[in-house]
Amino acid sequence: MKALLPALFAGALLAGCSSADRPALEPIPGSITYGGKPRTKLTKSPVGSVVYNQFYNGTGQRVEETYILQPDRSLKLVRREIGPDFPD
């Protein structure tokens, strides 16, 4: 019984660590997929390729985005970091 209790507690903690509950990132002005699909098709890149995009938003902050190429050749936005132009 003593060995079962820590295992159950650890399982309950790990169940709360799911990233599936996060909402999908929405494109913002400057994103590759903002306003629909990108202008060019990535036909020669293998599925699962990573595409990076950097731009400045309307307030002058640097935005870095990461996309993954899906089997239907669309880009899925998986990460976005917004920070100052010149970090301290």
MMTF fields as JSON, N, C-alpha, C and O atoms, coordinates in Angstrom:
{
  "mmtfVersion": "1.0.0",
  "mmtfProducer": "UNKNOWN",
  "numBonds": 351,
  "numAtoms": 352,
  "numGroups": 88,
  "numChains": 1,
  "numModels": 1,
  "chainsPerModel": [1],
  "groupsPerChain": [88],
  "chainIdList": ["A"],
  "bondAtomList": [4, 2, 8, 6, 12, 10, 16, 14, 20, 18, 24, 22, 28, 26, 32, 30, 36, 34, 40, 38, 44, 42, 48, 46, 52, 50, 56, 54, 60, 58, 64, 62, 68, 66, 72, 70, 76, 74, 80, 78, 84, 82, 88, 86, 92, 90, 96, 94, 100, 98, 104, 102, 108, 106, 112, 110, 116, 114, 120, 118, 124, 122, 128, 126, 132, 130, 136, 134, 140, 138, 144, 142, 148, 146, 152, 150, 156, 154, 160, 158, 164, 162, 168, 166, 172, 170, 176, 174, 180, 178, 184, 182, 188, 186, 192, 190, 196, 194, 200, 198, 204, 202, 208, 206, 212, 210, 216, 214, 220, 218, 224, 222, 228, 226, 232, 230, 236, 234, 240, 238, 244, 242, 248, 246, 252, 250, 256, 254, 260, 258, 264, 262, 268, 266, 272, 270, 276, 274, 280, 278, 284, 282, 288, 286, 292, 290, 296, 294, 300, 298, 304, 302, 308, 306, 312, 310, 316, 314, 320, 318, 324, 322, 328, 326, 332, 330, 336, 334, 340, 338, 344, 342, 348, 346],
  "bondOrderList": [1, 1, 1, 1, 1, 1, 1, 1, 1, 1, 1, 1, 1, 1, 1, 1, 1, 1, 1, 1, 1, 1, 1, 1, 1, 1, 1, 1, 1, 1, 1, 1, 1, 1, 1, 1, 1, 1, 1, 1, 1, 1, 1, 1, 1, 1, 1, 1, 1, 1, 1, 1, 1, 1, 1, 1, 1, 1, 1, 1, 1, 1, 1, 1, 1, 1, 1, 1, 1, 1, 1, 1, 1, 1, 1, 1, 1, 1, 1, 1, 1, 1, 1, 1, 1, 1, 1],
  "groupList": [{"groupName": "MET", "atomNameList": ["N", "CA", "C", "O"], "elementList": ["N", "C", "C", "O"], "formalChargeList": [0, 0, 0, 0], "bondAtomList": [1, 0, 2, 1, 3, 2], "bondOrderList": [1, 1, 2], "singleLetterCode": "M", "chemCompType": "L-PEPTIDE LINKING"}, {"groupName": "LYS", "atomNameList": ["N", "CA", "C", "O"], "elementList": ["N", "C", "C", "O"], "formalChargeList": [0, 0, 0, 0], "bondAtomList": [1, 0, 2, 1, 3, 2], "bondOrderList": [1, 1, 2], "singleLetterCode": "K", "chemCompType": "L-PEPTIDE LINKING"}, {"groupName": "ALA", "atomNameList": ["N", "CA", "C", "O"], "elementList": ["N", "C", "C", "O"], "formalChargeList": [0, 0, 0, 0], "bondAtomList": [1, 0, 2, 1, 3, 2], "bondOrderList": [1, 1, 2], "singleLetterCode": "A", "chemCompType": "L-PEPTIDE LINKING"}, {"groupName": "LEU", "atomNameList": ["N", "CA", "C", "O"], "elementList": ["N", "C", "C", "O"], "formalChargeList": [0, 0, 0, 0], "bondAtomList": [1, 0, 2, 1, 3, 2], "bondOrderList": [1, 1, 2], "singleLetterCode": "L", "chemCompType": "L-PEPTIDE LINKING"}, {"groupName": "PRO", "atomNameList": ["N", "CA", "C", "O"], "elementList": ["N", "C", "C", "O"], "formalChargeList": [0, 0, 0, 0], "bondAtomList": [1, 0, 2, 1, 3, 2], "bondOrderList": [1, 1, 2], "singleLetterCode": "P", "chemCompType": "L-PEPTIDE LINKING"}, {"groupName": "PHE", "atomNameList": ["N", "CA", "C", "O"], "elementList": ["N", "C", "C", "O"], "formalChargeList": [0, 0, 0, 0], "bondAtomList": [1, 0, 2, 1, 3, 2], "bondOrderList": [1, 1, 2], "singleLetterCode": "F", "chemCompType": "L-PEPTIDE LINKING"}, {"groupName": "GLY", "atomNameList": ["N", "CA", "C", "O"], "elementList": ["N", "C", "C", "O"], "formalChargeList": [0, 0, 0, 0], "bondAtomList": [1, 0, 2, 1, 3, 2], "bondOrderList": [1, 1, 2], "singleLetterCode": "G", "chemCompType": "PEPTIDE LINKING"}, {"groupName": "CYS", "atomNameList": ["N", "CA", "C", "O"], "elementList": ["N", "C", "C", "O"], "formalChargeList": [0, 0, 0, 0], "bondAtomList": [1, 0, 2, 1, 3, 2], "bondOrderList": [1, 1, 2], "singleLetterCode": "C", "chemCompType": "L-PEPTIDE LINKING"}, {"groupName": "SER", "atomNameList": ["N", "CA", "C", "O"], "elementList": ["N", "C", "C", "O"], "formalChargeList": [0, 0, 0, 0], "bondAtomList": [1, 0, 2, 1, 3, 2], "bondOrderList": [1, 1, 2], "singleLetterCode": "S", "chemCompType": "L-PEPTIDE LINKING"}, {"groupName": "ASP", "atomNameList": ["N", "CA", "C", "O"], "elementList": ["N", "C", "C", "O"], "formalChargeList": [0, 0, 0, 0], "bondAtomList": [1, 0, 2, 1, 3, 2], "bondOrderList": [1, 1, 2], "singleLetterCode": "D", "chemCompType": "L-PEPTIDE LINKING"}, {"groupName": "ARG", "atomNameList": ["N", "CA", "C", "O"], "elementList": ["N", "C", "C", "O"], "formalChargeList": [0, 0, 0, 0], "bondAtomList": [1, 0, 2, 1, 3, 2], "bondOrderList": [1, 1, 2], "singleLetterCode": "R", "chemCompType": "L-PEPTIDE LINKING"}, {"groupName": "GLU", "atomNameList": ["N", "CA", "C", "O"], "elementList": ["N", "C", "C", "O"], "formalChargeList": [0, 0, 0, 0], "bondAtomList": [1, 0, 2, 1, 3, 2], "bondOrderList": [1, 1, 2], "singleLetterCode": "E", "chemCompType": "L-PEPTIDE LINKING"}, {"groupName": "ILE", "atomNameList": ["N", "CA", "C", "O"], "elementList": ["N", "C", "C", "O"], "formalChargeList": [0, 0, 0, 0], "bondAtomList": [1, 0, 2, 1, 3, 2], "bondOrderList": [1, 1, 2], "singleLetterCode": "I", "chemCompType": "L-PEPTIDE LINKING"}, {"groupName": "THR", "atomNameList": ["N", "CA", "C", "O"], "elementList": ["N", "C", "C", "O"], "formalChargeList": [0, 0, 0, 0], "bondAtomList": [1, 0, 2, 1, 3, 2], "bondOrderList": [1, 1, 2], "singleLetterCode": "T", "chemCompType": "L-PEPTIDE LINKING"}, {"groupName": "TYR", "atomNameList": ["N", "CA", "C", "O"], "elementList": ["N", "C", "C", "O"], "formalChargeList": [0, 0, 0, 0], "bondAtomList": [1, 0, 2, 1, 3, 2], "bondOrderList": [1, 1, 2], "singleLetterCode": "Y", "chemCompType": "L-PEPTIDE LINKING"}, {"groupName": "VAL", "atomNameList": ["N", "CA", "C", "O"], "elementList": ["N", "C", "C", "O"], "formalChargeList": [0, 0, 0, 0], "bondAtomList": [1, 0, 2, 1, 3, 2], "bondOrderList": [1, 1, 2], "singleLetterCode": "V", "chemCompType": "L-PEPTIDE LINKING"}, {"groupName": "ASN", "atomNameList": ["N", "CA", "C", "O"], "elementList": ["N", "C", "C", "O"], "formalChargeList": [0, 0, 0, 0], "bondAtomList": [1, 0, 2, 1, 3, 2], "bondOrderList": [1, 1, 2], "singleLetterCode": "N", "chemCompType": "L-PEPTIDE LINKING"}, {"groupName": "GLN", "atomNameList": ["N", "CA", "C", "O"], "elementList": ["N", "C", "C", "O"], "formalChargeList": [0, 0, 0, 0], "bondAtomList": [1, 0, 2, 1, 3, 2], "bondOrderList": [1, 1, 2], "singleLetterCode": "Q", "chemCompType": "L-PEPTIDE LINKING"}],
  "groupTypeList": [0, 1, 2, 3, 3, 4, 2, 3, 5, 2, 6, 2, 3, 3, 2, 6, 7, 8, 8, 2, 9, 10, 4, 2, 3, 11, 4, 12, 4, 6, 8, 12, 13, 14, 6, 6, 1, 4, 10, 13, 1, 3, 13, 1, 8, 4, 15, 6, 8, 15, 15, 14, 16, 17, 5, 14, 16, 6, 13, 6, 17, 10, 15, 11, 11, 13, 14, 12, 3, 17, 4, 9, 10, 8, 3, 1, 3, 15, 10, 10, 11, 12, 6, 4, 9, 5, 4, 9],
  "groupIdList": [1, 2, 3, 4, 5, 6, 7, 8, 9, 10, 11, 12, 13, 14, 15, 16, 17, 18, 19, 20, 21, 22, 23, 24, 25, 26, 27, 28, 29, 30, 31, 32, 33, 34, 35, 36, 37, 38, 39, 40, 41, 42, 43, 44, 45, 46, 47, 48, 49, 50, 51, 52, 53, 54, 55, 56, 57, 58, 59, 60, 61, 62, 63, 64, 65, 66, 67, 68, 69, 70, 71, 72, 73, 74, 75, 76, 77, 78, 79, 80, 81, 82, 83, 84, 85, 86, 87, 88],
  "secStructList": [7, 6, 6, 2, 2, 2, 2, 2, 2, 2, 2, 2, 2, 2, 2, 6, 6, 7, 1, 6, 6, 1, 7, 7, 7, 7, 7, 7, 6, 6, 1, 6, 6, 6, 6, 1, 1, 7, 1, 1, 7, 7, 7, 1, 1, 7, 6, 6, 7, 3, 3, 3, 3, 3, 3, 3, 7, 6, 6, 1, 7, 3, 3, 3, 3, 3, 3, 3, 3, 7, 6, 6, 1, 7, 3, 3, 3, 3, 3, 3, 3, 3, 3, 7, 1, 1, 7, 7],
  "xCoordList": [0.818, 0.0, 0.864, 0.525, 1.992, 2.857, 3.487, 3.718, 3.767, 4.359, 3.31, 3.642, 2.077, 1.01, 0.634, 0.318, 0.666, 0.268, 1.166, 0.63, 2.506, 3.336, 3.136, 3.203, 2.893, 2.673, 1.375, 1.335, 0.331, -0.928, -0.778, -1.328, -0.037, 0.19, 0.98, 0.653, 2.014, 2.813, 1.966, 2.089, 1.117, 0.241, -0.731, -1.005, -1.25, -2.166, -1.444, -2.007, -0.207, 0.569, 0.878, 0.763, 1.264, 1.597, 0.369, 0.486, -0.779, -2.001, -2.322, -2.953, -1.903, -2.14, -1.138, -1.269, -0.139, 0.921, 0.688, 1.643, -0.519, -0.811, -0.771, -1.298, -0.144, -0.11, -1.29, -1.434, -2.127, -3.269, -4.34, -5.198, -4.304, -5.306, -5.029, -5.9, -3.841, -3.509, -4.265, -4.351, -4.815, -5.483, -4.455, -3.296, -4.89, -3.995, -3.621, -4.423, -2.402, -1.955, -2.634, -2.732, -3.091, -3.729, -2.714, -1.908, -2.737, -1.817, -2.111, -3.261, -1.062, -1.177, -0.587, 0.119, -0.853, -0.247, 1.27, 1.946, 1.786, 3.206, 3.477, 4.533, 2.53, 2.681, 2.588, 1.935, 3.236, 3.203, 1.776, 1.385, 1.006, -0.344, -1.421, -2.605, -1.051, -2.051, -2.849, -2.272, -4.166, -5.028, -5.24, -5.631, -4.997, -5.206, -3.917, -2.979, -3.889, -2.724, -1.576, -1.802, -0.349, 0.788, 0.714, 0.064, 1.383, 1.325, 2.003, 1.597, 3.011, 3.729, 3.49, 3.291, 3.511, 3.382, 4.771, 5.672, 4.94, 6.213, 6.168, 5.97, 6.35, 6.192, 7.446, 7.352, 8.61, 9.841, 10.334, 11.217, 9.784, 10.193, 9.529, 8.358, 10.257, 9.646, 8.642, 8.791, 7.628, 6.627, 7.335, 8.203, 6.965, 7.596, 8.723, 9.312, 9.028, 10.08, 9.677, 8.495, 10.678, 10.452, 10.755, 11.781, 9.855, 10.011, 9.994, 9.099, 10.989, 11.081, 10.711, 10.98, 10.095, 9.707, 9.975, 9.575, 10.655, 10.891, 10.366, 10.559, 9.698, 9.202, 8.974, 9.091, 8.65, 8.354, 6.866, 6.296, 6.238, 4.809, 4.589, 5.546, 3.349, 3.003, 3.607, 3.733, 3.983, 4.574, 6.095, 6.735, 6.681, 8.133, 8.798, 10.026, 8.023, 8.602, 8.948, 8.241, 10.047, 10.451, 9.608, 9.447, 9.079, 8.252, 8.968, 9.355, 9.145, 9.751, 8.712, 8.173, 8.434, 7.443, 8.082, 9.03, 7.542, 7.981, 6.769, 5.728, 6.919, 5.863, 6.375, 7.582, 5.451, 5.779, 4.938, 3.73, 5.587, 4.908, 4.087, 4.621, 2.786, 1.847, 1.764, 2.209, 1.202, 1.092, 0.297, 0.547, -0.66, -1.427, -0.726, -1.322, 0.527, 1.394, 1.013, 1.481, 0.189, -0.114, 0.91, 1.616, 0.984, 1.899, 1.113, 0.094, 1.596, 0.958, 1.838, 3.016, 1.271, 1.986, 2.072, 1.048, 3.301, 3.466, 4.113, 4.02, 4.771, 5.436, 5.536, 5.773, 5.35, 5.542, 6.166, 5.694, 7.229, 7.854, 7.913, 8.352, 7.469, 7.486, 8.421, 8.296, 9.354, 10.312, 10.767, 10.388, 11.576, 12.072, 13.053, 13.658, 13.196, 14.124, 15.552, 16.301, 15.922, 17.266, 17.155, 16.878, 17.364, 17.243, 18.302, 19.395, 17.957, 18.879, 20.083, 20.946],
  "yCoordList": [-1.193, 0.0, 1.26, 2.248, 1.226, 2.399, 2.697, 3.862, 1.677, 1.889, 2.353, 3.033, 1.998, 2.366, 3.844, 4.48, 4.384, 5.774, 6.772, 7.667, 6.666, 7.593, 7.439, 8.422, 6.219, 6.006, 6.679, 7.286, 6.578, 7.242, 8.763, 9.462, 9.268, 10.708, 11.217, 12.265, 10.483, 10.876, 10.826, 11.697, 9.823, 9.729, 10.895, 11.408, 11.314, 12.46, 13.743, 14.583, 13.903, 15.093, 15.114, 16.157, 13.98, 13.92, 14.1, 14.6, 13.71, 13.877, 15.353, 15.71, 16.2, 17.631, 18.334, 19.536, 17.628, 18.236, 18.088, 18.154, 17.894, 17.699, 19.026, 20.028, 19.032, 20.247, 20.291, 21.261, 19.268, 19.23, 20.247, 20.578, 20.745, 21.692, 23.113, 23.977, 23.366, 24.706, 25.015, 24.167, 26.224, 26.582, 26.779, 27.103, 26.58, 26.743, 28.213, 29.101, 28.456, 29.826, 30.365, 29.67, 31.576, 32.228, 33.128, 33.769, 33.189, 34.075, 35.547, 35.935, 36.341, 37.781, 38.471, 37.825, 39.762, 40.444, 40.272, 40.578, 39.784, 39.477, 37.981, 37.552, 37.177, 35.723, 35.222, 35.841, 34.116, 33.538, 33.176, 33.356, 32.674, 32.201, 33.237, 32.9, 34.481, 35.519, 35.806, 36.019, 35.81, 36.071, 34.856, 35.004, 33.668, 32.452, 31.689, 31.789, 30.928, 30.09, 30.944, 32.027, 30.459, 31.211, 31.302, 30.485, 32.3, 32.529, 31.418, 31.134, 30.796, 29.748, 28.4, 28.323, 27.355, 25.994, 25.421, 25.625, 24.716, 24.08, 22.648, 21.712, 22.475, 21.16, 20.308, 19.081, 20.918, 20.134, 19.832, 18.993, 20.495, 20.265, 19.004, 18.759, 18.198, 16.995, 17.349, 18.348, 16.512, 16.692, 16.643, 15.8, 17.54, 17.618, 18.632, 18.849, 19.262, 20.279, 21.449, 21.765, 22.084, 23.236, 24.504, 24.6, 25.471, 26.756, 27.843, 27.876, 28.729, 29.822, 31.14, 31.34, 32.035, 33.346, 34.378, 34.196, 35.467, 36.58, 37.858, 38.099, 38.68, 39.97, 40.859, 40.412, 42.113, 43.074, 43.388, 43.64, 43.371, 43.669, 45.177, 45.943, 45.606, 47.015, 47.87, 49.083, 47.263, 48.024, 47.979, 48.489, 47.38, 47.333, 46.172, 46.12, 45.245, 44.074, 43.02, 42.856, 42.305, 41.232, 39.994, 39.598, 39.395, 38.193, 37.068, 37.225, 35.938, 34.75, 33.638, 33.302, 33.068, 31.999, 30.745, 30.813, 29.606, 28.319, 27.595, 27.494, 27.097, 26.346, 24.946, 24.731, 23.991, 22.634, 22.335, 22.574, 21.809, 21.469, 20.197, 19.154, 20.295, 19.191, 18.329, 18.765, 17.107, 16.234, 16.845, 16.508, 17.742, 18.38, 19.628, 20.398, 19.823, 20.932, 22.266, 23.31, 22.256, 23.488, 23.665, 22.723, 24.861, 25.156, 25.273, 25.961, 24.592, 24.657, 25.506, 25.203, 26.559, 27.434, 26.744, 26.489, 26.436, 25.681, 26.485, 26.089, 27.613, 28.388, 29.845, 30.159, 30.719, 32.155, 32.763, 32.542, 33.527, 34.264, 35.727, 36.078, 36.574, 38.018, 38.624, 38.37, 39.425, 40.036, 41.385, 41.807, 42.058, 43.367, 43.233, 42.181, 44.315, 44.33, 44.098, 43.336, 44.749, 44.602, 44.08, 44.855, 42.774, 42.23, 42.822, 43.186, 42.909, 43.476, 42.612, 42.954],
  "zCoordList": [0.0, 0.0, 0.0, -0.652, 0.739, 0.795, -0.562, -0.886, -1.354, -2.676, -3.685, -4.655, -3.467, -4.39, -4.278, -5.283, -3.081, -2.864, -3.613, -4.266, -3.554, -4.335, -5.849, -6.587, -6.304, -7.732, -8.183, -9.254, -7.389, -7.72, -7.691, -8.542, -6.717, -6.617, -7.821, -8.377, -8.226, -9.394, -10.664, -11.526, -10.781, -11.949, -12.024, -13.109, -10.883, -10.864, -11.252, -11.954, -10.805, -11.175, -12.665, -13.309, -13.21, -14.63, -15.515, -16.633, -15.044, -15.838, -16.049, -17.044, -15.143, -15.278, -16.164, -16.392, -16.674, -17.48, -18.973, -19.747, -19.391, -20.805, -21.543, -21.06, -22.714, -23.524, -24.494, -25.238, -24.498, -25.409, -25.018, -25.836, -23.785, -23.326, -23.81, -23.707, -24.331, -24.802, -26.083, -26.971, -26.189, -27.445, -28.552, -28.291, -29.776, -30.922, -31.068, -30.78, -31.517, -31.761, -33.009, -34.02, -32.938, -34.079, -34.768, -34.095, -36.1, -36.811, -36.495, -36.293, -36.459, -36.254, -37.478, -38.252, -37.679, -38.833, -38.836, -37.854, -39.946, -40.073, -40.104, -40.569, -39.611, -39.64, -41.078, -41.918, -41.35, -42.695, -43.087, -44.241, -42.148, -42.446, -42.142, -42.154, -41.87, -41.593, -42.859, -43.925, -42.746, -43.896, -44.777, -45.935, -44.27, -45.061, -45.268, -44.477, -46.343, -46.634, -47.165, -47.705, -47.013, -47.557, -49.078, -49.731, -49.627, -51.074, -51.869, -52.996, -51.314, -52.04, -51.374, -50.162, -52.164, -51.638, -51.415, -52.229, -50.33, -50.017, -50.535, -49.76, -51.836, -52.444, -52.345, -52.374, -52.231, -52.207, -50.799, -50.62, -49.816, -48.43, -47.897, -48.184, -47.123, -46.555, -45.455, -44.752, -45.328, -44.281, -42.931, -42.707, -42.048, -40.734, -40.674, -39.615, -41.817, -41.832, -40.948, -40.809, -40.356, -39.495, -40.285, -40.959, -40.194, -40.873, -39.798, -38.954, -39.836, -38.869, -39.539, -40.723, -38.776, -39.284, -38.197, -37.047, -38.566, -37.646, -38.27, -39.462, -37.463, -37.932, -36.723, -35.583, -36.975, -35.916, -35.947, -37.009, -34.763, -34.707, -34.699, -34.814, -34.565, -34.637, -33.539, -33.705, -32.422, -31.321, -31.337, -30.417, -32.365, -32.489, -31.781, -31.708, -31.259, -30.603, -31.642, -32.637, -31.402, -32.306, -32.016, -30.862, -33.066, -32.954, -33.689, -34.847, -33.019, -33.631, -33.609, -32.554, -34.783, -34.894, -35.476, -36.259, -35.077, -35.596, -36.164, -35.514, -37.375, -38.063, -38.368, -38.487, -38.496, -38.936, -40.169, -40.182, -41.206, -42.454, -42.26, -41.883, -42.523, -42.339, -43.604, -44.665, -43.515, -44.693, -45.85, -47.007, -45.558, -46.632, -47.179, -47.932, -46.8, -47.233, -46.606, -47.059, -45.59, -44.868, -43.752, -43.391, -43.215, -42.123, -40.827, -40.768, -39.784, -38.475, -37.566, -37.375, -37.012, -36.092, -34.74, -34.107, -34.287, -33.05, -31.924, -30.762, -32.244, -31.197, -31.62, -32.787, -30.651, -30.893, -29.648, -28.533, -29.847, -28.756, -29.139, -30.234, -28.233, -28.46, -27.429, -26.231, -27.908, -27.002, -27.508, -28.6, -26.721, -27.139, -28.294, -28.498, -29.04, -30.169, -29.695, -30.307, -28.615, -28.065, -26.643, -25.728, -26.433, -25.076, -24.148, -24.58, -22.883, -21.883, -21.659, -20.85]
}
